[in-house]
Amino acid sequence: DTGVSQNPRHKITKRGQNVTFRCDPISEHNRLYWYRQTLGQGPEFLTYFQNEAQLEKSRLLSDRFSAERPKGSFSTLEIQRTEQGDSAMYLCASSLVSGAITEAFFGQGTRLTVV
Amino acid sequence: AQSVTQLDSHVSVSEGTPVLLRCNYSSSYSPSLFWYVQHPNKGLQLLLKYTSAATLVKGINGFEAEFKKSETSFHLTKPSAHMSDAAEYFCVGFLTGTASKLTFGTGTRLQVTL
């Protein structure tokens, strides 16, 4: 296992189209997070999963955004009817949360450009 | 409110001089704190972590940070900067008791000059 994997690395789409990103976490990790990062800013929390359960969603996550983690393994983030303001780097991270808190490991991100 | 504050958006140092990147936190719980580094067009890499063991934490590439509860701080230091240290640095924390999500600071861009 080489870490958190995100696909695709880059996505260019036309405004109004739907896009879906995939994140494969480190295999034994039970937590999975999605963040969004725009140029020159720090990552903003979008949502996180504990196994297959989505436990929290940010108010940033409008109705056009949906995330799933079926079977508690990989996760997908879908954006419907994309807007130019959705252009950003979408980051996925995973961690193992049990008795002790461990760090989160980040993927390389998916850069979305909406034209 | 639970938060992480990075006090400097940009720090510039000369190569070979010390680095200090400042971070303060606000939390009702005993936090777990991390420093991540992001080089241009690269992913976030963990530099070091504090999880209530030793208050002085050593990380990779000669970086270290000290957790000071009385000052609610977790500043990142390095004795001697190297050109390869130029990057964006994020102070990050699990600030709630359930470790529900990582809270990011706004980042500090470190510039290293000759």
Interface residues (C-beta under 8 A of the other chain):
Chain A: Y33 Y35 Q41 G42 P43 E44 F45 Y48 L55 E56 L91 A93 V97 A100 I101 T102 E103 A104 F105 F106 G107 Q108 G109
Chain B: S32 F34 Y36 K42 G43 L44 Q45 L46 K49 T51 F90 F94 A99 S100 K101 L102 T103 F104 G105 T106 G107
